[in-house]
Amino acid sequence: MVTDLSRLFDRMAEWPESWQMDEADIATGDALVAVFASFVASLAGHGLALRTIQRHVDNLWLLGGEIISKMNVYPEGGLGVTRCLGA
C-alpha cells in the first residue's frame, strides 16, 4: 500500500500544472496540493482501503481544479483562498 500511496502523491504533485490557467495558479495549486496531501495521509492513517482513498483523491483533483477556475473567473473572491493557503 505504501508504494500505491507514493504513486498517488507523485500524481498529486503534477496537479498544479493541470489546473493552471495563468502563472500565479501554480503557487496556489501547490498550496492546495499540500493541504490535500495531508488529508490523504490522514485517510491512509485511518486504515481506509486504497480504492476509497483513490475516490477521495479523484474528488480532490476536481475540487482543486474548480477552486483555481473560480479564482480566475472571480479574481476578487480568490483572495480569501490564497490568504487561507498562504500562497
Helices and strands as residue ranges (DSSP letters): H 2-12, H 15-19, H 24-45, H 50-73, H 75-85
